[in-house]
Amino acid sequence: MNIVRWLMPSFKKFPLAGWGLLLSLTLLPGCGYQPLHGANTPAAQQLPLVQINNIPDRLGQQLRNNLIDKFYRDGRPASPEYTLDISLVPNVYKLGIALDDSATRAELNLVANYTLRNMQGAAVLSGTTTSVTNFNILSSQYATLIGERDAYDRSVVQVSEDITRRVSLFFNRDPVTASAQ
């Protein structure tokens, strides 16, 4: 009731805005919108059936752990139907150059190539995702190290979210075809 009182002055000034809001609220259920992540979505049923293979190096371990947290809600799959292979390539570029030719800013590009394979070993989804983060290069080596580690952590989170989103979209597009492949 308080929301109606709060919105009433604006509806009096702009009557079309009120009708537009009402029309959009009535049309929203018919637009075919479906949540990507939910309890009853095809992605929620298929993601736990994906085995995430080991990724080399500490950065790969962090990415794999993030993906495990996103894919498995009730534990790892006993009999996986898919395997996910990922390779990581991090590159650091020096950007800001001071008068004494020392770098003051750096850019981290983290490129992840991923392939989702079915039980027969055929690639059903593959792609590349990239994360770009920046950090400052300071006079304190410790502060620079902390900033660089934070940039790596942020990149891993972005890459894991993007891979999860892309695999979920694959399963939600055509779940019958996805499980049959």
C-alpha contacts under 8 A as a table, 3 or more apart, distances in Angstrom:
res1	aa1	res2	aa2	distance
1	M	4	V	5.28
1	M	5	R	6.62
2	N	5	R	5.13
2	N	6	W	6.14
3	I	6	W	4.93
3	I	7	L	6.04
4	V	7	L	5.12
4	V	8	M	5.90
5	R	8	M	5.21
5	R	9	P	7.67
6	W	9	P	6.95
7	L	10	S	5.55
7	L	11	F	6.34
8	M	11	F	5.06
8	M	12	K	6.19
9	P	12	K	5.13
9	P	13	K	6.36
10	S	13	K	5.10
10	S	14	F	5.85
10	S	15	P	7.83
11	F	14	F	4.94
11	F	15	P	4.85
11	F	16	L	7.63
11	F	17	A	6.49
11	F	18	G	5.40
12	K	15	P	5.66
14	F	17	A	5.53
14	F	18	G	7.19
15	P	18	G	5.41
15	P	19	W	6.68
16	L	19	W	5.08
16	L	20	G	5.94
17	A	20	G	4.97
17	A	21	L	6.09
18	G	21	L	5.16
18	G	22	L	6.19
19	W	22	L	5.04
19	W	23	L	6.01
20	G	23	L	5.08
20	G	24	S	6.08
21	L	24	S	5.20
21	L	25	L	6.18
22	L	25	L	5.24
22	L	26	T	6.34
23	L	26	T	5.24
23	L	27	L	6.25
24	S	27	L	5.17
24	S	28	L	6.04
25	L	28	L	5.38
25	L	29	P	7.91
26	T	29	P	6.95
27	L	30	G	5.53
27	L	31	C	6.69
28	L	31	C	5.54
28	L	33	Y	7.83
29	P	32	G	6.89
29	P	33	Y	7.21
30	G	33	Y	7.76
35	P	38	G	6.28
35	P	41	T	7.54
36	L	41	T	6.97
36	L	43	A	7.28
36	L	168	S	6.94
36	L	169	L	7.17
36	L	172	N	7.29
37	H	41	T	6.64
37	H	43	A	6.93
37	H	44	A	6.47
37	H	168	S	7.75
38	G	41	T	5.50
38	G	44	A	6.35
39	A	44	A	6.00
39	A	45	Q	7.98
40	N	44	A	6.60
40	N	45	Q	7.37
41	T	44	A	5.30
41	T	45	Q	6.70
41	T	172	N	7.12
42	P	45	Q	5.20
42	P	46	Q	6.13
42	P	171	F	6.04
42	P	172	N	5.39
42	P	175	P	6.08
43	A	46	Q	5.05
43	A	47	L	5.66
43	A	167	V	7.92
43	A	168	S	4.95
43	A	169	L	7.38
43	A	171	F	5.11
43	A	172	N	5.57
44	A	47	L	5.70
44	A	48	P	7.27
44	A	168	S	7.88
45	Q	48	P	6.54
45	Q	49	L	7.69
46	Q	49	L	5.35
46	Q	50	V	7.17
46	Q	171	F	6.81
47	L	50	V	5.55
47	L	71	F	5.27
47	L	72	Y	7.11
47	L	167	V	7.89
47	L	168	S	7.20
48	P	51	Q	7.95
48	P	71	F	5.51
48	P	72	Y	5.00
48	P	73	R	7.33
48	P	74	D	7.99
48	P	75	G	7.98
48	P	76	R	6.87
48	P	77	P	6.13
48	P	80	P	7.99
49	L	77	P	5.57
49	L	79	S	7.29
49	L	80	P	4.67
49	L	81	E	5.49
49	L	82	Y	6.36
50	V	71	F	7.69
50	V	77	P	7.24
50	V	80	P	5.57
50	V	81	E	6.20
50	V	82	Y	4.62
50	V	83	T	5.41
50	V	84	L	6.70
51	Q	76	R	7.75
51	Q	77	P	6.99
51	Q	80	P	5.77
51	Q	81	E	7.76
51	Q	82	Y	6.04
51	Q	83	T	4.62
51	Q	84	L	6.11
52	I	64	R	6.95
52	I	67	L	7.75
52	I	68	I	7.34
52	I	83	T	5.87
52	I	84	L	4.86
52	I	85	D	6.69
53	N	64	R	7.93
53	N	83	T	6.76
53	N	84	L	6.00
53	N	85	D	5.69
53	N	86	I	7.65
54	N	60	G	7.57
54	N	61	Q	7.36
54	N	64	R	7.02
54	N	85	D	7.80
55	I	60	G	4.55
55	I	61	Q	6.12
55	I	63	L	7.94
55	I	64	R	6.76
55	I	85	D	7.74
55	I	86	I	6.37
55	I	87	S	6.60
55	I	88	L	7.91
56	P	59	L	7.63
56	P	60	G	5.27
56	P	61	Q	6.95
56	P	87	S	7.89
57	D	60	G	5.26
57	D	61	Q	6.45
58	R	61	Q	5.01
58	R	62	Q	6.35
59	L	62	Q	5.16
59	L	63	L	6.33
59	L	152	Y	7.77
59	L	156	V	7.47
60	G	63	L	5.05
60	G	64	R	6.04
60	G	87	S	7.92
60	G	88	L	6.94
61	Q	64	R	5.09
61	Q	65	N	6.08
62	Q	65	N	5.17
62	Q	66	N	6.25
62	Q	156	V	7.04
63	L	66	N	5.15
63	L	67	L	6.23
63	L	156	V	5.59
63	L	157	V	7.32
63	L	159	V	7.73
63	L	160	S	6.19
64	R	67	L	5.08
64	R	68	I	6.07
65	N	68	I	5.03
65	N	69	D	6.26
66	N	69	D	5.19
66	N	70	K	6.40
66	N	157	V	7.10
66	N	160	S	6.29
67	L	70	K	5.01
67	L	71	F	5.92
67	L	160	S	5.81
67	L	161	E	8.00
67	L	164	T	7.11
68	I	71	F	5.19
68	I	72	Y	5.70
69	D	72	Y	5.92
69	D	73	R	7.23
70	K	73	R	7.40
70	K	164	T	7.21
71	F	164	T	7.56
72	Y	75	G	5.49
72	Y	76	R	5.95
72	Y	77	P	7.96
77	P	80	P	5.41
80	P	83	T	7.29
80	P	119	M	7.95
81	E	118	N	6.06
81	E	119	M	5.42
82	Y	116	L	6.63
82	Y	117	R	5.43
82	Y	118	N	4.50
82	Y	119	M	5.75
83	T	116	L	5.75
83	T	117	R	5.24
83	T	118	N	6.57
83	T	119	M	7.65
84	L	114	Y	6.89
84	L	115	T	5.71
84	L	116	L	4.57
84	L	117	R	6.41
85	D	114	Y	5.55
85	D	115	T	5.24
85	D	116	L	6.54
86	I	112	A	6.49
86	I	113	N	5.58
86	I	114	Y	4.35
86	I	115	T	6.58
87	S	112	A	5.61
87	S	113	N	5.32
87	S	114	Y	6.58
88	L	110	L	6.91
88	L	111	V	5.74
88	L	112	A	4.59
88	L	113	N	6.64
89	V	110	L	5.84
89	V	111	V	5.14
89	V	112	A	6.46
90	P	108	L	6.96
90	P	109	N	5.74
90	P	110	L	4.40
90	P	111	V	6.26
91	N	108	L	5.74
91	N	109	N	5.17
91	N	110	L	6.42
92	V	106	A	6.58
92	V	107	E	5.58
92	V	108	L	4.54
92	V	109	N	6.35
93	Y	106	A	5.50
93	Y	107	E	5.14
93	Y	108	L	6.51
94	K	97	I	7.72
94	K	103	A	5.98
94	K	104	T	7.71
94	K	105	R	6.09
94	K	106	A	4.41
94	K	107	E	6.44
95	L	103	A	6.73
95	L	104	T	7.25
95	L	105	R	5.23
95	L	106	A	5.19
95	L	107	E	6.75
96	G	103	A	5.41
96	G	104	T	4.92
96	G	105	R	4.66
96	G	106	A	7.03
97	I	100	D	7.92
97	I	101	D	5.69
97	I	102	S	5.55
97	I	103	A	4.47
97	I	104	T	5.79
97	I	105	R	7.48
98	A	101	D	5.33
98	A	102	S	5.40
98	A	103	A	6.19
98	A	104	T	6.53
99	L	102	S	7.37
103	A	106	A	7.47
103	A	137	I	6.61
104	T	136	N	5.91
104	T	137	I	4.64
104	T	138	L	6.46
105	R	134	N	7.26
105	R	135	F	6.01
105	R	136	N	4.49
105	R	137	I	5.25
106	A	134	N	5.68
106	A	135	F	5.49
106	A	136	N	6.20
106	A	137	I	6.79
107	E	132	V	6.86
107	E	133	T	5.81
107	E	134	N	4.38
107	E	135	F	6.51
108	L	131	S	7.92
108	L	132	V	5.63
108	L	133	T	5.23
108	L	134	N	5.92
108	L	135	F	7.92
108	L	151	A	7.10
108	L	152	Y	7.51
109	N	130	T	6.84
109	N	131	S	5.77
109	N	132	V	4.66
109	N	133	T	6.73
110	L	130	T	5.60
110	L	131	S	5.18
110	L	132	V	6.51
110	L	155	S	6.56
110	L	156	V	7.94
111	V	128	T	6.95
111	V	129	T	5.90
111	V	130	T	4.49
111	V	131	S	6.60
112	A	128	T	5.61
112	A	129	T	5.33
112	A	130	T	6.28
112	A	159	V	7.22
113	N	126	S	7.52
113	N	127	G	5.87
113	N	128	T	4.45
113	N	129	T	6.61
114	Y	126	S	5.50
114	Y	127	G	5.60
114	Y	128	T	6.27
114	Y	163	I	7.92
115	T	123	A	6.37
115	T	124	V	7.67
115	T	125	L	5.77
115	T	126	S	4.20
115	T	127	G	6.71
116	L	123	A	5.74
116	L	124	V	5.81
116	L	125	L	5.02
116	L	126	S	6.09
117	R	120	Q	7.65
117	R	121	G	5.33
117	R	122	A	5.29
117	R	123	A	4.34
117	R	124	V	5.56
117	R	125	L	7.08
118	N	121	G	5.33
118	N	122	A	5.68
118	N	123	A	6.63
118	N	124	V	6.64
118	N	181	Q	6.41
119	M	122	A	7.54
123	A	126	S	6.91
124	V	178	A	7.86
124	V	181	Q	7.09
125	L	167	V	7.81
125	L	170	F	7.62
129	T	159	V	6.57
129	T	162	D	7.10
129	T	163	I	7.42
130	T	159	V	6.82
131	S	155	S	5.46
131	S	156	V	8.00
131	S	158	Q	6.44
131	S	159	V	6.30
132	V	155	S	6.88
133	T	151	A	5.81
133	T	152	Y	7.92
133	T	154	R	7.44
133	T	155	S	6.54
134	N	151	A	6.43
135	F	144	T	7.88
135	F	147	G	5.72
135	F	148	E	6.06
135	F	151	A	6.39
136	N	144	T	6.59
136	N	147	G	6.75
136	N	148	E	7.97
137	I	144	T	5.20
138	L	141	Q	6.82
138	L	143	A	6.65
138	L	144	T	5.49
139	S	144	T	7.72
140	S	143	A	5.34
140	S	144	T	6.32
141	Q	144	T	5.06
141	Q	145	L	6.09
142	Y	145	L	5.04
142	Y	146	I	6.22
143	A	146	I	5.14
143	A	147	G	6.13
144	T	147	G	5.05
144	T	148	E	6.09
145	L	148	E	5.08
145	L	149	R	6.14
146	I	149	R	5.13
146	I	150	D	6.13
147	G	150	D	5.10
147	G	151	A	6.25
148	E	151	A	5.03
148	E	152	Y	6.34
149	R	152	Y	5.06
149	R	153	D	6.18
150	D	153	D	5.00
150	D	154	R	6.13
151	A	154	R	5.17
151	A	155	S	6.14
152	Y	155	S	5.08
152	Y	156	V	6.20
153	D	156	V	5.20
153	D	157	V	6.35
154	R	157	V	5.21
154	R	158	Q	6.27
155	S	158	Q	5.11
155	S	159	V	6.12
156	V	159	V	5.15
156	V	160	S	6.05
157	V	160	S	5.19
157	V	161	E	6.16
158	Q	161	E	5.23
158	Q	162	D	6.19
159	V	162	D	5.11
159	V	163	I	6.13
160	S	163	I	5.22
160	S	164	T	6.05
161	E	164	T	5.13
161	E	165	R	6.07
162	D	165	R	5.05
162	D	166	R	6.15
163	I	166	R	5.15
163	I	167	V	6.11
164	T	167	V	5.31
164	T	168	S	5.99
165	R	168	S	5.10
165	R	169	L	6.10
166	R	169	L	5.08
166	R	170	F	6.23
167	V	170	F	5.00
167	V	171	F	6.39
168	S	171	F	5.18
168	S	172	N	6.07
169	L	172	N	4.98
169	L	173	R	5.95
170	F	173	R	5.46
170	F	174	D	7.25
170	F	178	A	7.34
171	F	174	D	6.24
171	F	175	P	5.22
171	F	178	A	5.97
172	N	175	P	5.79
174	D	177	T	5.49
174	D	178	A	6.07
175	P	178	A	4.89
175	P	179	S	6.03
176	V	179	S	5.46
176	V	180	A	6.12
177	T	180	A	5.06
177	T	181	Q	6.15
178	A	181	Q	5.53
